[in-house]
Amino acid sequence: MVARGDLDLAFDDARATIHQDFAMTESTIVVHGTVLSGHTHRVENFLAILGLPYRLEPAPMDVRQSPEFRALNPLGQIPVLQDGDLVLADSCAILVYLAKRYAPGSPWLPEEPVAAAHVQRWLAIAAGELKYGPAAARVITVWKSPGDLAAAHAVAARLLRFMEGHLSQTAFLAADHPTIADIACYSYIAHAPEGRISLAEYEHVRAWLSRVEAIPGFKPMPRSAIPE
Ligand SMILES: N[C@@H](CCC(=O)N[C@@H](CS)C(=O)NCC(=O)O)C(=O)O
């Protein structure tokens, strides 16, 4: 672990800058999404951690199919962020935008090339193994979406084994402090049991979840009931 004192100051500086910066804008940040979407939760959680006010505009499936929503994101996916004139889709792209726009130079998204690459690696995993493993298993289980549950469980098992080994060596995914990589990966790992994926054997992953939950401003995502 690094000295938390310096890091705390760096995170505090970021929050202070955000408040000065945001107070000078007229804009209201709007997030189009749903409270049970892990992709939306990544964005809501980071906004809450940064202390940025925003409004959640509910975008369930019927809304996502509307021409108005397709004008925001032709892929029909949530989340979509609106910040002034900016319309931005994709949860990881939004995390990058928020870090660079409201917390520039902060530890959330390091500038140093290797550190930045470590963050990007986990953002790619968030859009890959995490989506096709734990997130897919949850959608198939909770919402009875079509899909191959066994295949999703296999992807999840490989990912969790990798994360368990990795997190036995480091406190957070991409550094020894939290970055947007942790925000991107938290939601669907924390809610993996809703896809019938037990975290019982992954003690380092569970300890990491607790560390993310201890970040000031952390916003939980509501649990979904697992059908019988
Ligand atoms: N790469 C996108 C994926 C987002 C995504 O898959 N969102 C889901 C809800 S959690 C969705 O809108 N699915 C509807 C669809 O794909 O048609 C992101 O990270 O934002």
The ligand as an SDF file (V2000), in Angstrom:
LIG
                    3D

 20 19  0  0  0  0  0  0  0  0999 V2000
  -20.6650   -0.9910  -24.1400 N   0  0  0  0  0  0  0  0  0  0  0  0
  -21.8730   -0.4630  -23.5510 C   0  0  0  0  0  0  0  0  0  0  0  0
  -22.8070   -1.6130  -23.2180 C   0  0  0  0  0  0  0  0  0  0  0  0
  -24.0610   -1.1230  -22.5090 C   0  0  0  0  0  0  0  0  0  0  0  0
  -25.1300   -2.1860  -22.4180 C   0  0  0  0  0  0  0  0  0  0  0  0
  -24.9510   -3.3640  -22.8200 O   0  0  0  0  0  0  0  0  0  0  0  0
  -26.2710   -1.7800  -21.8610 N   0  0  0  0  0  0  0  0  0  0  0  0
  -27.4040   -2.6640  -21.7670 C   0  0  0  0  0  0  0  0  0  0  0  0
  -28.1630   -2.4750  -20.4640 C   0  0  0  0  0  0  0  0  0  0  0  0
  -27.1780   -2.8540  -19.0470 S   0  0  0  0  0  0  0  0  0  0  0  0
  -28.3630   -2.3240  -22.8910 C   0  0  0  0  0  0  0  0  0  0  0  0
  -28.6920   -1.1790  -23.0870 O   0  0  0  0  0  0  0  0  0  0  0  0
  -28.7760   -3.3460  -23.6260 N   0  0  0  0  0  0  0  0  0  0  0  0
  -29.7420   -3.1830  -24.6670 C   0  0  0  0  0  0  0  0  0  0  0  0
  -29.1990   -3.6060  -25.9990 C   0  0  0  0  0  0  0  0  0  0  0  0
  -28.0060   -3.9520  -26.1040 O   0  0  0  0  0  0  0  0  0  0  0  0
  -29.9830   -3.5890  -26.9430 O   0  0  0  0  0  0  0  0  0  0  0  0
  -21.5380    0.3580  -22.3180 C   0  0  0  0  0  0  0  0  0  0  0  0
  -20.5360    0.0690  -21.6590 O   0  0  0  0  0  0  0  0  0  0  0  0
  -22.2640    1.3190  -22.0100 O   0  0  0  0  0  0  0  0  0  0  0  0
  1  2  1  0
  2  3  1  0
  2 18  1  0
  3  4  1  0
  4  5  1  0
  5  6  2  0
  5  7  1  0
  7  8  1  0
  8  9  1  0
  8 11  1  0
  9 10  1  0
 11 12  2  0
 11 13  1  0
 13 14  1  0
 14 15  1  0
 15 16  2  0
 15 17  1  0
 18 19  2  0
 18 20  1  0
M  END
$$$$
